[in-house]
């Protein structure tokens, strides 16, 4: 019984102390925040200087890539030159004169060395395995993607041949897959 009375008394004395501890304002013990040191200014690289460095920097050439005759036939169908894309972007596709079937594809700040890769869909596909980039050329448009970064670098790119093909598709739209086969003519 004495033990129970002793515990009750201790609790009664501790209760007011815990309430005041919860309501008492906290004292400012933290030091004032130190001012951040001034960062040295980074040297600005001009766009012209970056382009000059990019042009003389060699692109990785994978010696293990061997193109088949089918790959070389696909390479003949690649549209080359400066190709306009959406949002004012452009992509330049240049065939390698020393190694048939290889291409240099460049756009703002990026350059890739690509070669044809077989496609099950019939689309023309160039890849740069090391950089993870891919150029996909369809009948009416092309696009440049970086698969490692998960980015589409350029979209709705159209060479003159692709623009003509797209216009023809508007005039004579392809048959929908849901329409079914044509009835046999009698």
Phi and psi restraints in degrees (value plus and minus 20) as a CYANA .aco file:
   2 UNK   PHI     -81.7   -41.7
   2 UNK   PSI     -55.4   -15.4
   3 UNK   PHI     -84.0   -44.0
   3 UNK   PSI     -61.3   -21.3
   4 UNK   PHI     -85.1   -45.1
   4 UNK   PSI     -59.8   -19.8
   5 UNK   PHI     -86.5   -46.5
   5 UNK   PSI     -58.8   -18.8
   6 UNK   PHI     -85.2   -45.2
   6 UNK   PSI     -60.8   -20.8
   7 UNK   PHI     -86.8   -46.8
   7 UNK   PSI     -60.3   -20.3
   8 UNK   PHI     -84.7   -44.7
   8 UNK   PSI     -59.9   -19.9
   9 UNK   PHI     -86.4   -46.4
   9 UNK   PSI     -61.5   -21.5
  10 UNK   PHI     -84.5   -44.5
  10 UNK   PSI     -58.5   -18.5
  11 UNK   PHI     -87.4   -47.4
  11 UNK   PSI     -60.2   -20.2
  12 UNK   PHI     -84.8   -44.8
  12 UNK   PSI     -55.7   -15.7
  13 UNK   PHI     -95.8   -55.8
  13 UNK   PSI     -53.3   -13.3
  14 UNK   PHI     -97.8   -57.8
  14 UNK   PSI     -47.1    -7.1
  15 UNK   PHI     -80.7   -40.7
  15 UNK   PSI     -69.1   -29.1
  16 UNK   PHI     -83.7   -43.7
  16 UNK   PSI     -52.4   -12.4
  17 UNK   PHI     -88.7   -48.7
  17 UNK   PSI     -58.2   -18.2
  18 UNK   PHI     -90.6   -50.6
  18 UNK   PSI     -53.8   -13.8
  19 UNK   PHI     -87.7   -47.7
  19 UNK   PSI     -63.3   -23.3
  20 UNK   PHI     -87.8   -47.8
  20 UNK   PSI     -51.4   -11.4
  21 UNK   PHI     -88.0   -48.0
  21 UNK   PSI     -53.3   -13.3
  22 UNK   PHI     -96.0   -56.0
  22 UNK   PSI     -52.9   -12.9
  23 UNK   PHI    -114.5   -74.5
  23 UNK   PSI     -32.6     7.4
  24 UNK   PHI     -90.0   -50.0
  24 UNK   PSI     116.0   156.0
  25 UNK   PHI     -86.7   -46.7
  25 UNK   PSI     123.8   163.8
  26 UNK   PHI     -94.0   -54.0
  26 UNK   PSI     119.0   159.0
  27 UNK   PHI    -100.7   -60.7
  27 UNK   PSI     124.3   164.3
  28 UNK   PHI     -97.6   -57.6
  28 UNK   PSI      83.8   123.8
  29 UNK   PHI    -127.8   -87.8
  29 UNK   PSI     -30.2     9.8
  30 UNK   PHI     -97.6   -57.6
  30 UNK   PSI     126.5   166.5
  31 UNK   PHI     -95.2   -55.2
  31 UNK   PSI     132.3   172.3
  32 UNK   PHI     -81.6   -41.6
  32 UNK   PSI     125.9   165.9
  33 UNK   PHI     -82.4   -42.4
  33 UNK   PSI     113.6   153.6
  34 UNK   PHI     -94.9   -54.9
  34 UNK   PSI     123.1   163.1
  35 UNK   PHI     -91.4   -51.4
  35 UNK   PSI     116.6   156.6
  36 UNK   PHI     -86.9   -46.9
  36 UNK   PSI     123.2   163.2
  37 UNK   PHI     -90.7   -50.7
  37 UNK   PSI     126.9   166.9
  38 UNK   PHI     -87.1   -47.1
  38 UNK   PSI     107.6   147.6
  39 UNK   PHI     -97.1   -57.1
  39 UNK   PSI     119.3   159.3
  40 UNK   PHI     -86.3   -46.3
  40 UNK   PSI     123.8   163.8
  41 UNK   PHI     -87.1   -47.1
  41 UNK   PSI     112.9   152.9
  42 UNK   PHI     -97.0   -57.0
  42 UNK   PSI     124.4   164.4
  43 UNK   PHI     -94.0   -54.0
  43 UNK   PSI     103.7   143.7
  44 UNK   PHI     -97.0   -57.0
  44 UNK   PSI     107.6   147.6
  45 UNK   PHI    -119.9   -79.9
  45 UNK   PSI     104.9   144.9
  46 UNK   PHI     -94.0   -54.0
  46 UNK   PSI     136.8   176.8
  47 UNK   PHI     -82.0   -42.0
  47 UNK   PSI     -57.5   -17.5
  48 UNK   PHI     -86.2   -46.2
  48 UNK   PSI     -59.9   -19.9
  49 UNK   PHI     -86.8   -46.8
  49 UNK   PSI     -61.0   -21.0
  50 UNK   PHI     -83.9   -43.9
  50 UNK   PSI     -59.8   -19.8
  51 UNK   PHI     -86.5   -46.5
  51 UNK   PSI     -59.6   -19.6
  52 UNK   PHI     -83.7   -43.7
  52 UNK   PSI     -60.5   -20.5
  53 UNK   PHI     -87.3   -47.3
  53 UNK   PSI     -61.6   -21.6
  54 UNK   PHI     -82.0   -42.0
  54 UNK   PSI     -58.1   -18.1
  55 UNK   PHI     -88.8   -48.8
  55 UNK   PSI     -50.5   -10.5
  56 UNK   PHI    -115.8   -75.8
  56 UNK   PSI     -28.8    11.2
  57 UNK   PHI     -98.2   -58.2
  57 UNK   PSI     103.3   143.3
  58 UNK   PHI     -89.6   -49.6
  58 UNK   PSI     124.9   164.9
  59 UNK   PHI    -108.8   -68.8
  59 UNK   PSI     121.7   161.7
  60 UNK   PHI     -77.4   -37.4
  60 UNK   PSI     113.9   153.9
  61 UNK   PHI    -139.9   -99.9
  61 UNK   PSI      94.0   134.0
  62 UNK   PHI    -101.0   -61.0
  62 UNK   PSI      92.1   132.1
  63 UNK   PHI     -91.2   -51.2
  63 UNK   PSI     -32.4     7.6
  64 UNK   PHI    -101.6   -61.6
  64 UNK   PSI     -30.0    10.0
  65 UNK   PHI    -100.7   -60.7
  65 UNK   PSI      99.5   139.5
  66 UNK   PHI    -140.5  -100.5
  66 UNK   PSI     103.2   143.2
  67 UNK   PHI    -109.1   -69.1
  67 UNK   PSI     120.1   160.1
  68 UNK   PHI    -107.0   -67.0
  68 UNK   PSI     153.4   193.4
  69 UNK   PHI     -82.0   -42.0
  69 UNK   PSI     -57.9   -17.9
  70 UNK   PHI     -83.4   -43.4
  70 UNK   PSI     -59.9   -19.9
  71 UNK   PHI     -83.0   -43.0
  71 UNK   PSI     -61.6   -21.6
  72 UNK   PHI     -86.4   -46.4
  72 UNK   PSI     -53.1   -13.1
  73 UNK   PHI     -88.2   -48.2
  73 UNK   PSI     -59.5   -19.5
  74 UNK   PHI     -84.2   -44.2
  74 UNK   PSI     -60.2   -20.2
  75 UNK   PHI     -80.6   -40.6
  75 UNK   PSI     -48.2    -8.2
  76 UNK   PHI     -88.9   -48.9
  76 UNK   PSI     -39.0     1.0
  77 UNK   PHI    -116.6   -76.6
  77 UNK   PSI     -17.0    23.0
  78 UNK   PHI     -94.7   -54.7
  78 UNK   PSI     111.3   151.3
  79 UNK   PHI     -98.4   -58.4
  79 UNK   PSI     108.0   148.0
  80 UNK   PHI    -133.2   -93.2
  80 UNK   PSI     147.3   187.3
  81 UNK   PHI      87.7   127.7
  81 UNK   PSI    -188.8  -148.8
  82 UNK   PHI    -107.4   -67.4
  82 UNK   PSI      99.0   139.0
  83 UNK   PHI    -132.5   -92.5
  83 UNK   PSI     105.0   145.0
  84 UNK   PHI     -98.7   -58.7
  84 UNK   PSI     122.3   162.3
  85 UNK   PHI    -145.9  -105.9
  85 UNK   PSI     158.4   198.4
  86 UNK   PHI     -89.7   -49.7
  86 UNK   PSI     141.3   181.3
  87 UNK   PHI      39.7    79.7
  87 UNK   PSI       8.5    48.5
  88 UNK   PHI      56.7    96.7
  88 UNK   PSI     -14.9    25.1
  89 UNK   PHI     -99.5   -59.5
  89 UNK   PSI     144.3   184.3
  90 UNK   PHI    -168.2  -128.2
  90 UNK   PSI     136.5   176.5
  91 UNK   PHI    -149.2  -109.2
  91 UNK   PSI     116.5   156.5
  92 UNK   PHI    -129.5   -89.5
  92 UNK   PSI     102.7   142.7
  93 UNK   PHI    -130.7   -90.7
  93 UNK   PSI     101.3   141.3
  94 UNK   PHI    -146.5  -106.5
  94 UNK   PSI     108.0   148.0
  95 UNK   PHI     -95.4   -55.4
  95 UNK   PSI     121.6   161.6
  96 UNK   PHI    -100.1   -60.1
  96 UNK   PSI     100.4   140.4
  97 UNK   PHI     -92.6   -52.6
  97 UNK   PSI     -49.5    -9.5
  98 UNK   PHI    -103.7   -63.7
  98 UNK   PSI     -50.9   -10.9
  99 UNK   PHI    -145.7  -105.7
  99 UNK   PSI      78.8   118.8
 100 UNK   PHI     -79.6   -39.6
 100 UNK   PSI     119.2   159.2
 101 UNK   PHI      75.7   115.7
 101 UNK   PSI     -31.0     9.0
 102 UNK   PHI    -123.9   -83.9
 102 UNK   PSI     128.5   168.5
 103 UNK   PHI    -156.6  -116.6
 103 UNK   PSI     130.5   170.5
 104 UNK   PHI    -127.5   -87.5
 104 UNK   PSI     103.9   143.9
 105 UNK   PHI    -138.2   -98.2
 105 UNK   PSI     104.7   144.7
 106 UNK   PHI    -152.7  -112.7
 106 UNK   PSI     126.8   166.8
 107 UNK   PHI    -166.5  -126.5
 107 UNK   PSI     155.9   195.9
 108 UNK   PHI     -64.8   -24.8
 108 UNK   PSI      84.7   124.7
 109 UNK   PHI      59.6    99.6
 109 UNK   PSI     -15.5    24.5
 110 UNK   PHI    -156.8  -116.8
 110 UNK   PSI     118.9   158.9
 111 UNK   PHI    -155.3  -115.3
 111 UNK   PSI     115.4   155.4
 112 UNK   PHI    -151.9  -111.9
 112 UNK   PSI     128.8   168.8
 113 UNK   PHI    -128.9   -88.9
 113 UNK   PSI      95.3   135.3
 114 UNK   PHI    -142.8  -102.8
 114 UNK   PSI     139.8   179.8
 115 UNK   PHI    -162.4  -122.4
 115 UNK   PSI     137.3   177.3
 116 UNK   PHI     -86.3   -46.3
 116 UNK   PSI     124.9   164.9
 117 UNK   PHI    -150.9  -110.9
 117 UNK   PSI     118.4   158.4
 118 UNK   PHI     -80.4   -40.4
 118 UNK   PSI     118.2   158.2
 119 UNK   PHI    -144.2  -104.2
 119 UNK   PSI     112.1   152.1
 120 UNK   PHI     -94.7   -54.7
 120 UNK   PSI     -39.8     0.2
 121 UNK   PHI    -107.7   -67.7
 121 UNK   PSI     -32.4     7.6
 122 UNK   PHI      73.6   113.6
 122 UNK   PSI     -27.2    12.8
 123 UNK   PHI     -92.2   -52.2
 123 UNK   PSI     131.0   171.0
 124 UNK   PHI    -106.2   -66.2
 124 UNK   PSI     107.7   147.7
 125 UNK   PHI    -151.3  -111.3
 125 UNK   PSI     106.7   146.7
 126 UNK   PHI    -133.3   -93.3
 126 UNK   PSI     123.0   163.0
 127 UNK   PHI    -155.5  -115.5
 127 UNK   PSI     129.0   169.0
 128 UNK   PHI    -137.0   -97.0
 128 UNK   PSI      77.2   117.2
 129 UNK   PHI     -82.0   -42.0
 129 UNK   PSI     -56.0   -16.0
 130 UNK   PHI     -90.2   -50.2
 130 UNK   PSI     -63.5   -23.5
 131 UNK   PHI    -106.1   -66.1
 131 UNK   PSI     -35.0     5.0
 132 UNK   PHI      57.4    97.4
 132 UNK   PSI       4.2    44.2
 133 UNK   PHI    -120.3   -80.3
 133 UNK   PSI     133.9   173.9
 134 UNK   PHI    -163.7  -123.7
 134 UNK   PSI     116.5   156.5
 135 UNK   PHI    -130.8   -90.8
 135 UNK   PSI      99.1   139.1
 136 UNK   PHI    -131.5   -91.5
 136 UNK   PSI      99.7   139.7
 137 UNK   PHI    -133.5   -93.5
 137 UNK   PSI      96.7   136.7
 138 UNK   PHI    -124.6   -84.6
 138 UNK   PSI     159.4   199.4
 139 UNK   PHI     -85.0   -45.0
 139 UNK   PSI     -56.7   -16.7
 140 UNK   PHI    -128.5   -88.5
 140 UNK   PSI     -29.6    10.4
 141 UNK   PHI    -184.9  -144.9
 141 UNK   PSI     148.3   188.3
 142 UNK   PHI    -154.3  -114.3
 142 UNK   PSI     141.9   181.9
 143 UNK   PHI    -168.5  -128.5
 143 UNK   PSI     130.5   170.5
 144 UNK   PHI    -134.3   -94.3
 144 UNK   PSI     104.7   144.7
 145 UNK   PHI    -147.6  -107.6
 145 UNK   PSI     127.6   167.6
 146 UNK   PHI    -130.9   -90.9
 146 UNK   PSI      85.3   125.3
 147 UNK   PHI     -93.2   -53.2
 147 UNK   PSI     -48.7    -8.7
 148 UNK   PHI     -87.4   -47.4
 148 UNK   PSI     -59.6   -19.6
 149 UNK   PHI    -109.3   -69.3
 149 UNK   PSI     -33.4     6.6
 150 UNK   PHI      50.5    90.5
 150 UNK   PSI      15.6    55.6
 151 UNK   PHI    -140.3  -100.3
 151 UNK   PSI     127.1   167.1
 152 UNK   PHI    -118.8   -78.8
 152 UNK   PSI      89.9   129.9
 153 UNK   PHI     -98.9   -58.9
 153 UNK   PSI     -53.7   -13.7
 154 UNK   PHI    -170.6  -130.6
 154 UNK   PSI     117.3   157.3
 155 UNK   PHI    -155.6  -115.6
 155 UNK   PSI     141.1   181.1
 156 UNK   PHI      35.7    75.7
 156 UNK   PSI      20.5    60.5
 157 UNK   PHI    -102.3   -62.3
 157 UNK   PSI     113.5   153.5
 158 UNK   PHI    -156.8  -116.8
 158 UNK   PSI      98.0   138.0
 159 UNK   PHI     -97.5   -57.5
 159 UNK   PSI     144.4   184.4
 160 UNK   PHI     -74.2   -34.2
 160 UNK   PSI     -58.1   -18.1
 161 UNK   PHI     -84.8   -44.8
 161 UNK   PSI     -57.1   -17.1
 162 UNK   PHI     -91.9   -51.9
 162 UNK   PSI     -55.2   -15.2
 163 UNK   PHI     -83.2   -43.2
 163 UNK   PSI     -63.3   -23.3
 164 UNK   PHI     -83.5   -43.5
 164 UNK   PSI     -61.5   -21.5
 165 UNK   PHI     -83.6   -43.6
 165 UNK   PSI     -62.1   -22.1
 166 UNK   PHI     -84.5   -44.5
 166 UNK   PSI     -60.3   -20.3
 167 UNK   PHI     -83.4   -43.4
 167 UNK   PSI     -60.4   -20.4
 168 UNK   PHI     -85.0   -45.0
 168 UNK   PSI     -56.8   -16.8
 169 UNK   PHI     -85.5   -45.5
 169 UNK   PSI     -53.1   -13.1
 170 UNK   PHI     -89.6   -49.6
 170 UNK   PSI     -58.4   -18.4
 171 UNK   PHI     -94.6   -54.6
 171 UNK   PSI     -60.0   -20.0
 172 UNK   PHI    -146.1  -106.1
 172 UNK   PSI      59.1    99.1
 173 UNK   PHI     -82.8   -42.8
 173 UNK   PSI     124.1   164.1
 174 UNK   PHI     -87.4   -47.4
 174 UNK   PSI     134.5   174.5
 175 UNK   PHI     -88.7   -48.7
 175 UNK   PSI     119.7   159.7
 176 UNK   PHI     -90.1   -50.1
 176 UNK   PSI     126.5   166.5
 177 UNK   PHI     -84.6   -44.6
 177 UNK   PSI     -43.9    -3.9
 178 UNK   PHI    -105.1   -65.1
 178 UNK   PSI     -28.4    11.6
 179 UNK   PHI     -96.6   -56.6
 179 UNK   PSI     -41.7    -1.7
 180 UNK   PHI      65.4   105.4
 180 UNK   PSI    -199.4  -159.4
 181 UNK   PHI     -98.0   -58.0
 181 UNK   PSI     133.8   173.8
 182 UNK   PHI     -87.7   -47.7
 182 UNK   PSI     126.8   166.8
 183 UNK   PHI     -90.0   -50.0
 183 UNK   PSI     121.6   161.6
 184 UNK   PHI     -83.7   -43.7
 184 UNK   PSI     118.0   158.0
 185 UNK   PHI    -101.3   -61.3
 185 UNK   PSI     121.6   161.6
